[in-house]
């Protein structure tokens, strides 16, 4: 590796808007994020699956009518 061209890799703190603090290592000393694994709906189980069945049926009805013309 060449000398004096790489940033320093040191202890870092990531702070989430929900108040969760994560200690890690990075080239950036302090980071502030809007969501983390403690508050993101996908990781907390609060996410909902959007049912697209109505849209599929609407598509089939529209193109079945167009095909019969």
TAHUCOR-V782798 format. One record per pair of residues at least 24 apart in sequence whose ideal C-beta (glycine too) atoms are under 6 Angstrom apart, sorted by the first residue. I is the first residue (numbers start at 1). J is the second residue. If there is no record, write none. Layout:
# TAHUCOR-V782798
i=I j=J
i=I j=J
This chain:
# TAHUCOR-V782798
none
